[in-house]
């Protein structure tokens, strides 16, 4: 079983969490000024890296809060988790652990 660490509740089994998409996506300041293609890119196009990826998660069956995680998409290893609104940690993915 995969264990994910909620920044508020601590380590919990993966069944308590839901994936919320890529982290650190800024909403356009004036969406009405975007072209249809730019709006579609904002809504649907995301990076899909092999390796370290910043993601949003929600602790659905716990505190209910959103948080961010750095996860290695190759090994499915959670390198670290951090509260939403905090900057992405400067980690290269080669070391560290799930706090």
N, CA, C and O atoms as CSV, one atom per row, in Angstrom:
chain,resi,resn,atom,element,x,y,z
A,1,UNK,N,N,0.845,-1.182,0.000
A,1,UNK,CA,C,0.000,0.000,0.000
A,1,UNK,C,C,0.888,1.241,0.000
A,1,UNK,O,O,1.906,1.301,0.689
A,2,UNK,N,N,0.477,2.218,-0.785
A,2,UNK,CA,C,1.173,3.491,-0.862
A,2,UNK,C,C,0.769,4.351,0.335
A,2,UNK,O,O,-0.415,4.457,0.657
A,3,UNK,N,N,1.745,4.957,0.984
A,3,UNK,CA,C,1.501,5.840,2.111
A,3,UNK,C,C,1.802,7.271,1.666
A,3,UNK,O,O,2.865,7.550,1.112
A,4,UNK,N,N,0.852,8.172,1.916
A,4,UNK,CA,C,1.010,9.579,1.571
A,4,UNK,C,C,0.961,10.379,2.874
A,4,UNK,O,O,0.134,10.113,3.746
A,5,UNK,N,N,1.853,11.359,2.995
A,5,UNK,CA,C,1.902,12.168,4.202
A,5,UNK,C,C,1.153,13.481,3.997
A,5,UNK,O,O,1.572,14.336,3.217
A,6,UNK,N,N,0.048,13.624,4.707
A,6,UNK,CA,C,-0.690,14.883,4.726
A,6,UNK,C,C,0.084,15.860,5.609
A,6,UNK,O,O,0.475,15.492,6.717
A,7,UNK,N,N,0.320,17.105,5.148
A,7,UNK,CA,C,1.052,18.058,5.982
A,7,UNK,C,C,0.368,18.357,7.317
A,7,UNK,O,O,1.027,18.814,8.251
A,8,UNK,N,N,-0.936,18.109,7.427
A,8,UNK,CA,C,-1.668,18.388,8.667
A,8,UNK,C,C,-1.906,17.136,9.507
A,8,UNK,O,O,-1.840,17.196,10.735
A,9,UNK,N,N,-2.181,16.006,8.860
A,9,UNK,CA,C,-2.595,14.797,9.582
A,9,UNK,C,C,-1.507,13.731,9.703
A,9,UNK,O,O,-1.639,12.802,10.500
A,10,UNK,N,N,-0.450,13.854,8.933
A,10,UNK,CA,C,0.607,12.857,8.960
A,10,UNK,C,C,0.391,11.765,7.930
A,10,UNK,O,O,-0.435,11.904,7.028
A,11,UNK,N,N,1.140,10.674,8.069
A,11,UNK,CA,C,1.126,9.572,7.102
A,11,UNK,C,C,-0.188,8.797,7.163
A,11,UNK,O,O,-0.656,8.416,8.236
A,12,UNK,N,N,-0.772,8.573,5.980
A,12,UNK,CA,C,-2.037,7.850,5.869
A,12,UNK,C,C,-2.003,6.995,4.604
A,12,UNK,O,O,-1.206,7.257,3.704
A,13,UNK,N,N,-2.867,5.967,4.525
A,13,UNK,CA,C,-2.911,5.134,3.322
A,13,UNK,C,C,-3.499,5.901,2.134
A,13,UNK,O,O,-4.311,6.809,2.308
A,14,UNK,N,N,-3.080,5.524,0.938
A,14,UNK,CA,C,-3.471,6.234,-0.281
A,14,UNK,C,C,-4.976,6.296,-0.520
A,14,UNK,O,O,-5.445,7.214,-1.192
A,15,UNK,N,N,-5.743,5.348,0.009
A,15,UNK,CA,C,-7.188,5.340,-0.225
A,15,UNK,C,C,-7.884,6.547,0.393
A,15,UNK,O,O,-9.037,6.822,0.060
A,16,UNK,N,N,-7.212,7.276,1.286
A,16,UNK,CA,C,-7.793,8.461,1.908
A,16,UNK,C,C,-7.650,9.708,1.043
A,16,UNK,O,O,-8.214,10.750,1.378
A,17,UNK,N,N,-6.912,9.630,-0.056
A,17,UNK,CA,C,-6.559,10.805,-0.849
A,17,UNK,C,C,-7.117,10.734,-2.266
A,17,UNK,O,O,-7.417,9.658,-2.782
A,18,UNK,N,N,-7.250,11.922,-2.889
A,18,UNK,CA,C,-7.647,12.033,-4.281
A,18,UNK,C,C,-6.684,12.976,-4.984
A,18,UNK,O,O,-6.288,14.012,-4.451
A,19,UNK,N,N,-6.324,12.583,-6.193
A,19,UNK,CA,C,-5.439,13.378,-7.040
A,19,UNK,C,C,-6.179,14.624,-7.504
A,19,UNK,O,O,-7.354,14.550,-7.864
A,20,UNK,N,N,-5.502,15.767,-7.499
A,20,UNK,CA,C,-6.144,17.022,-7.876
A,20,UNK,C,C,-5.515,17.725,-9.058
A,20,UNK,O,O,-5.839,18.881,-9.328
A,21,UNK,N,N,-4.619,17.052,-9.774
A,21,UNK,CA,C,-4.010,17.661,-10.953
A,21,UNK,C,C,-2.632,18.233,-10.671
A,21,UNK,O,O,-2.084,18.094,-9.578
A,22,UNK,N,N,-2.102,18.871,-11.679
A,22,UNK,CA,C,-0.773,19.466,-11.585
A,22,UNK,C,C,-0.793,20.666,-10.646
A,22,UNK,O,O,-1.738,21.455,-10.665
A,23,UNK,N,N,0.230,20.804,-9.838
A,23,UNK,CA,C,0.324,21.925,-8.890
A,23,UNK,C,C,0.929,23.155,-9.559
A,23,UNK,O,O,1.582,23.060,-10.598
A,24,UNK,N,N,0.701,24.293,-8.948
A,24,UNK,CA,C,1.294,25.578,-9.331
A,24,UNK,C,C,0.847,26.048,-10.713
A,24,UNK,O,O,1.638,26.624,-11.460
A,25,UNK,N,N,-0.416,25.805,-11.054
A,25,UNK,CA,C,-0.984,26.315,-12.299
A,25,UNK,C,C,-1.694,27.626,-11.971
A,25,UNK,O,O,-2.650,27.641,-11.196
A,26,UNK,N,N,-1.231,28.711,-12.554
A,26,UNK,CA,C,-1.810,30.026,-12.277
A,26,UNK,C,C,-2.992,30.285,-13.207
A,26,UNK,O,O,-2.884,30.124,-14.423
A,27,UNK,N,N,-4.106,30.682,-12.633
A,27,UNK,CA,C,-5.290,31.028,-13.422
A,27,UNK,C,C,-5.023,32.346,-14.141
A,27,UNK,O,O,-4.444,33.261,-13.556
A,28,UNK,N,N,-5.437,32.452,-15.400
A,28,UNK,CA,C,-5.240,33.716,-16.125
A,28,UNK,C,C,-5.943,34.877,-15.417
A,28,UNK,O,O,-7.046,34.714,-14.896
A,29,UNK,N,N,-5.310,36.033,-15.402
A,29,UNK,CA,C,-5.873,37.210,-14.731
A,29,UNK,C,C,-7.173,37.647,-15.397
A,29,UNK,O,O,-8.115,38.048,-14.713
A,30,UNK,N,N,-7.231,37.573,-16.723
A,30,UNK,CA,C,-8.430,37.975,-17.467
A,30,UNK,C,C,-8.768,36.884,-18.483
A,30,UNK,O,O,-8.377,36.987,-19.645
A,31,UNK,N,N,-9.479,35.854,-18.068
A,31,UNK,CA,C,-9.787,34.749,-18.976
A,31,UNK,C,C,-10.523,35.175,-20.246
A,31,UNK,O,O,-10.357,34.553,-21.296
A,32,UNK,N,N,-11.334,36.230,-20.158
A,32,UNK,CA,C,-12.095,36.675,-21.332
A,32,UNK,C,C,-11.195,37.262,-22.418
A,32,UNK,O,O,-11.615,37.388,-23.569
A,33,UNK,N,N,-9.958,37.622,-22.060
A,33,UNK,CA,C,-9.025,38.188,-23.039
A,33,UNK,C,C,-8.266,37.104,-23.806
A,33,UNK,O,O,-7.550,37.408,-24.761
A,34,UNK,N,N,-8.417,35.842,-23.395
A,34,UNK,CA,C,-7.691,34.754,-24.050
A,34,UNK,C,C,-8.392,34.308,-25.328
A,34,UNK,O,O,-9.610,34.412,-25.464
A,35,UNK,N,N,-7.592,33.813,-26.247
A,35,UNK,CA,C,-8.166,33.194,-27.440
A,35,UNK,C,C,-8.726,31.833,-27.043
A,35,UNK,O,O,-8.435,31.326,-25.959
A,36,UNK,N,N,-9.518,31.253,-27.913
A,36,UNK,CA,C,-10.052,29.920,-27.623
A,36,UNK,C,C,-8.925,28.917,-27.417
A,36,UNK,O,O,-9.017,28.055,-26.542
A,37,UNK,N,N,-7.863,29.018,-28.213
A,37,UNK,CA,C,-6.735,28.094,-28.092
A,37,UNK,C,C,-6.010,28.292,-26.762
A,37,UNK,O,O,-5.648,27.313,-26.110
A,38,UNK,N,N,-5.794,29.537,-26.352
A,38,UNK,CA,C,-5.135,29.810,-25.075
A,38,UNK,C,C,-5.975,29.303,-23.905
A,38,UNK,O,O,-5.430,28.766,-22.940
A,39,UNK,N,N,-7.292,29.468,-23.981
A,39,UNK,CA,C,-8.177,28.990,-22.920
A,39,UNK,C,C,-8.158,27.463,-22.865
A,39,UNK,O,O,-8.101,26.880,-21.783
A,40,UNK,N,N,-8.206,26.822,-24.022
A,40,UNK,CA,C,-8.140,25.357,-24.076
A,40,UNK,C,C,-6.811,24.861,-23.512
A,40,UNK,O,O,-6.780,23.862,-22.795
A,41,UNK,N,N,-5.717,25.549,-23.829
A,41,UNK,CA,C,-4.411,25.156,-23.279
A,41,UNK,C,C,-4.414,25.249,-21.750
A,41,UNK,O,O,-3.888,24.365,-21.074
A,42,UNK,N,N,-5.005,26.316,-21.207
A,42,UNK,CA,C,-5.072,26.466,-19.756
A,42,UNK,C,C,-5.907,25.347,-19.131
A,42,UNK,O,O,-5.521,24.775,-18.112
A,43,UNK,N,N,-7.041,25.041,-19.740
A,43,UNK,CA,C,-7.943,24.041,-19.162
A,43,UNK,C,C,-7.436,22.610,-19.279
A,43,UNK,O,O,-7.586,21.825,-18.343
A,44,UNK,N,N,-6.841,22.262,-20.411
A,44,UNK,CA,C,-6.599,20.849,-20.705
A,44,UNK,C,C,-5.143,20.419,-20.831
A,44,UNK,O,O,-4.837,19.247,-20.613
A,45,UNK,N,N,-4.254,21.313,-21.168
A,45,UNK,CA,C,-2.873,20.897,-21.434
A,45,UNK,C,C,-1.998,21.068,-20.204
A,45,UNK,O,O,-1.878,22.158,-19.645
A,46,UNK,N,N,-1.398,19.973,-19.802
A,46,UNK,CA,C,-0.503,19.959,-18.654
A,46,UNK,C,C,0.771,19.211,-19.024
A,46,UNK,O,O,0.816,18.473,-20.009
A,47,UNK,N,N,1.795,19.416,-18.219
A,47,UNK,CA,C,3.018,18.660,-18.446
A,47,UNK,C,C,2.775,17.217,-18.024
A,47,UNK,O,O,1.896,16.943,-17.208
A,48,UNK,N,N,3.530,16.326,-18.565
A,48,UNK,CA,C,3.421,14.910,-18.212
A,48,UNK,C,C,4.843,14.347,-18.150
A,48,UNK,O,O,5.224,13.510,-18.967
A,49,UNK,N,N,5.625,14.820,-17.166
A,49,UNK,CA,C,7.039,14.464,-17.143
A,49,UNK,C,C,7.296,13.039,-16.661
A,49,UNK,O,O,6.515,12.456,-15.910
A,50,UNK,N,N,8.387,12.521,-17.110
A,50,UNK,CA,C,8.904,11.271,-16.564
A,50,UNK,C,C,9.892,11.684,-15.486
A,50,UNK,O,O,10.936,12.267,-15.778
A,51,UNK,N,N,9.557,11.380,-14.243
A,51,UNK,CA,C,10.407,11.793,-13.124
A,51,UNK,C,C,9.638,12.648,-12.143
A,51,UNK,O,O,8.447,12.433,-11.917
A,52,UNK,N,N,10.319,13.615,-11.562
A,52,UNK,CA,C,9.748,14.441,-10.503
A,52,UNK,C,C,8.647,15.356,-11.046
A,52,UNK,O,O,8.831,16.041,-12.052
A,53,UNK,N,N,7.497,15.355,-10.360
A,53,UNK,CA,C,6.329,16.117,-10.812
A,53,UNK,C,C,5.612,16.709,-9.605
A,53,UNK,O,O,5.380,16.012,-8.617
A,54,UNK,N,N,5.256,18.005,-9.681
A,54,UNK,CA,C,4.516,18.671,-8.606
A,54,UNK,C,C,3.021,18.475,-8.845
A,54,UNK,O,O,2.508,18.803,-9.915
A,55,UNK,N,N,2.325,17.938,-7.839
A,55,UNK,CA,C,0.906,17.602,-7.978
A,55,UNK,C,C,0.108,18.140,-6.793
A,55,UNK,O,O,0.646,18.350,-5.706
A,56,UNK,N,N,-1.196,18.359,-7.030
A,56,UNK,CA,C,-2.132,18.720,-5.955
A,56,UNK,C,C,-2.844,17.452,-5.522
A,56,UNK,O,O,-3.221,16.622,-6.350
A,57,UNK,N,N,-3.022,17.311,-4.221
A,57,UNK,CA,C,-3.754,16.177,-3.660
A,57,UNK,C,C,-4.720,16.708,-2.618
A,57,UNK,O,O,-4.504,17.776,-2.044
A,58,UNK,N,N,-5.780,15.965,-2.377
A,58,UNK,CA,C,-6.748,16.329,-1.337
A,58,UNK,C,C,-6.927,15.159,-0.385
A,58,UNK,O,O,-7.108,14.017,-0.807
A,59,UNK,N,N,-6.875,15.460,0.900
A,59,UNK,CA,C,-7.065,14.427,1.925
A,59,UNK,C,C,-8.571,14.286,2.156
A,59,UNK,O,O,-9.113,14.817,3.126
A,60,UNK,N,N,-9.228,13.575,1.265
A,60,UNK,CA,C,-10.690,13.453,1.250
A,60,UNK,C,C,-11.250,12.815,2.512
A,60,UNK,O,O,-12.252,13.288,3.048
A,61,UNK,N,N,-10.633,11.770,2.985
A,61,UNK,CA,C,-11.155,11.034,4.137
A,61,UNK,C,C,-10.334,11.335,5.390
A,61,UNK,O,O,-10.001,10.448,6.175
A,62,UNK,N,N,-10.025,12.610,5.542
A,62,UNK,CA,C,-9.268,13.092,6.692
A,62,UNK,C,C,-9.651,14.534,6.912
A,62,UNK,O,O,-10.818,14.834,7.165
A,63,UNK,N,N,-8.691,15.433,6.822
A,63,UNK,CA,C,-8.943,16.849,7.085
A,63,UNK,C,C,-9.656,17.556,5.929
A,63,UNK,O,O,-10.223,18.632,6.119
A,64,UNK,N,N,-9.631,16.961,4.738
A,64,UNK,CA,C,-10.301,17.549,3.585
A,64,UNK,C,C,-9.510,18.637,2.888
A,64,UNK,O,O,-9.996,19.227,1.923
A,65,UNK,N,N,-8.314,18.915,3.350
A,65,UNK,CA,C,-7.518,20.001,2.791
A,65,UNK,C,C,-6.731,19.562,1.554
A,65,UNK,O,O,-6.372,18.397,1.385
A,66,UNK,N,N,-6.483,20.564,0.695
A,66,UNK,CA,C,-5.590,20.361,-0.442
A,66,UNK,C,C,-4.157,20.599,0.003
A,66,UNK,O,O,-3.895,21.412,0.889
A,67,UNK,N,N,-3.243,19.886,-0.618
A,67,UNK,CA,C,-1.821,20.105,-0.395
A,67,UNK,C,C,-1.092,19.727,-1.672
A,67,UNK,O,O,-1.685,19.159,-2.589
A,68,UNK,N,N,0.179,20.039,-1.729
A,68,UNK,CA,C,0.991,19.710,-2.894
A,68,UNK,C,C,1.987,18.613,-2.540
A,68,UNK,O,O,2.368,18.437,-1.383
A,69,UNK,N,N,2.387,17.897,-3.554
A,69,UNK,CA,C,3.356,16.820,-3.370
A,69,UNK,C,C,4.315,16.791,-4.546
A,69,UNK,O,O,3.934,17.092,-5.677
A,70,UNK,N,N,5.556,16.429,-4.274
A,70,UNK,CA,C,6.507,16.117,-5.339
A,70,UNK,C,C,6.588,14.602,-5.402
A,70,UNK,O,O,7.006,13.946,-4.449
A,71,UNK,N,N,6.177,14.054,-6.554
A,71,UNK,CA,C,6.129,12.598,-6.726
A,71,UNK,C,C,6.941,12.207,-7.943
A,71,UNK,O,O,6.874,12.863,-8.983
A,72,UNK,N,N,7.704,11.144,-7.812
A,72,UNK,CA,C,8.442,10.584,-8.936
A,72,UNK,C,C,7.472,9.712,-9.733
A,72,UNK,O,O,6.981,8.706,-9.219
A,73,UNK,N,N,7.195,10.083,-10.968
A,73,UNK,CA,C,6.208,9.363,-11.761
A,73,UNK,C,C,6.718,8.005,-12.251
A,73,UNK,O,O,5.928,7.184,-12.716
A,74,UNK,N,N,7.998,7.764,-12.153
A,74,UNK,CA,C,8.551,6.467,-12.558
A,74,UNK,C,C,8.373,5.437,-11.440
A,74,UNK,O,O,7.926,4.315,-11.681
A,75,UNK,N,N,8.725,5.832,-10.223
A,75,UNK,CA,C,8.677,4.895,-9.095
A,75,UNK,C,C,7.409,5.046,-8.245
A,75,UNK,O,O,7.137,4.202,-7.392
A,76,UNK,N,N,6.635,6.108,-8.470
A,76,UNK,CA,C,5.450,6.436,-7.685
A,76,UNK,C,C,5.815,6.829,-6.250
A,76,UNK,O,O,4.958,6.798,-5.367
A,77,UNK,N,N,7.062,7.193,-6.013
A,77,UNK,CA,C,7.553,7.570,-4.691
A,77,UNK,C,C,7.254,9.044,-4.422
A,77,UNK,O,O,7.577,9.903,-5.242
A,78,UNK,N,N,6.645,9.334,-3.286
A,78,UNK,CA,C,6.397,10.705,-2.862
A,78,UNK,C,C,7.662,11.227,-2.192
A,78,UNK,O,O,8.018,10.789,-1.098
A,79,UNK,N,N,8.338,12.163,-2.848
A,79,UNK,CA,C,9.586,12.709,-2.328
A,79,UNK,C,C,9.300,13.608,-1.130
A,79,UNK,O,O,9.992,13.533,-0.114
A,80,UNK,N,N,8.282,14.458,-1.250
A,80,UNK,CA,C,7.884,15.324,-0.147
A,80,UNK,C,C,6.466,15.823,-0.388
A,80,UNK,O,O,5.971,15.794,-1.515
A,81,UNK,N,N,5.821,16.277,0.672
A,81,UNK,CA,C,4.537,16.955,0.580
A,81,UNK,C,C,4.667,18.294,1.287
A,81,UNK,O,O,5.487,18.448,2.192
A,82,UNK,N,N,3.852,19.269,0.869
A,82,UNK,CA,C,3.903,20.593,1.472
A,82,UNK,C,C,2.548,21.271,1.300
A,82,UNK,O,O,1.772,20.915,0.413
A,83,UNK,N,N,2.276,22.241,2.148
A,83,UNK,CA,C,0.978,22.906,2.169
A,83,UNK,C,C,0.744,23.717,0.891
A,83,UNK,O,O,1.672,24.302,0.332
A,84,UNK,N,N,-0.505,23.740,0.444
A,84,UNK,CA,C,-0.880,24.559,-0.711
A,84,UNK,C,C,-0.556,26.012,-0.406
A,84,UNK,O,O,-0.773,26.480,0.712
A,85,UNK,N,N,-0.046,26.713,-1.379
A,85,UNK,CA,C,0.345,28.101,-1.189
A,85,UNK,C,C,1.816,28.278,-0.894
A,85,UNK,O,O,2.360,29.369,-1.065
A,86,UNK,N,N,2.470,27.209,-0.449
A,86,UNK,CA,C,3.915,27.264,-0.220
A,86,UNK,C,C,4.634,27.051,-1.547
A,86,UNK,O,O,4.110,26.365,-2.425
A,87,UNK,N,N,5.829,27.628,-1.710
A,87,UNK,CA,C,6.576,27.417,-2.955
A,87,UNK,C,C,7.041,25.968,-3.091
A,87,UNK,O,O,7.217,25.256,-2.103
A,88,UNK,N,N,7.230,25.563,-4.319
A,88,UNK,CA,C,7.733,24.217,-4.586
A,88,UNK,C,C,9.132,24.068,-3.998
A,88,UNK,O,O,9.998,24.902,-4.263
A,89,UNK,N,N,9.371,23.030,-3.209
A,89,UNK,CA,C,10.720,22.809,-2.657
A,89,UNK,C,C,11.738,22.563,-3.777
A,89,UNK,O,O,11.416,21.966,-4.804
A,90,UNK,N,N,12.938,23.022,-3.564
A,90,UNK,CA,C,14.009,22.839,-4.539
A,90,UNK,C,C,14.673,21.485,-4.283
A,90,UNK,O,O,15.686,21.392,-3.590
A,91,UNK,N,N,14.087,20.453,-4.851
A,91,UNK,CA,C,14.572,19.078,-4.676
A,91,UNK,C,C,14.784,18.483,-6.053
A,91,UNK,O,O,13.952,18.656,-6.944
A,92,UNK,N,N,15.893,17.785,-6.231
A,92,UNK,CA,C,16.165,17.198,-7.545
A,92,UNK,C,C,15.568,15.809,-7.712
A,92,UNK,O,O,15.625,15.246,-8.805
A,93,UNK,N,N,14.997,15.247,-6.653
A,93,UNK,CA,C,14.343,13.946,-6.750
A,93,UNK,C,C,15.241,12.761,-6.514
A,93,UNK,O,O,14.777,11.621,-6.494
A,94,UNK,N,N,16.551,13.020,-6.331
A,94,UNK,CA,C,17.473,11.884,-6.162
A,94,UNK,C,C,17.601,11.439,-4.716
A,94,UNK,O,O,18.140,10.368,-4.439
A,95,UNK,N,N,17.113,12.250,-3.799
A,95,UNK,CA,C,17.214,11.867,-2.397
A,95,UNK,C,C,16.006,12.400,-1.647
A,95,UNK,O,O,15.152,13.068,-2.230
A,96,UNK,N,N,15.936,12.117,-0.400
A,96,UNK,CA,C,14.829,12.605,0.412
A,96,UNK,C,C,13.849,11.496,0.688
A,96,UNK,O,O,14.043,10.363,0.249
A,97,UNK,N,N,12.803,11.812,1.408
A,97,UNK,CA,C,11.810,10.814,1.746
A,97,UNK,C,C,10.480,11.461,1.988
A,97,UNK,O,O,10.360,12.686,1.999
A,98,UNK,N,N,9.506,10.655,2.179
A,98,UNK,CA,C,8.167,11.135,2.465
A,98,UNK,C,C,8.135,11.538,3.934
A,98,UNK,O,O,8.208,10.671,4.806
A,99,UNK,N,N,8.025,12.854,4.235
A,99,UNK,CA,C,8.126,13.298,5.636
A,99,UNK,C,C,7.077,12.718,6.538
A,99,UNK,O,O,7.057,13.014,7.732
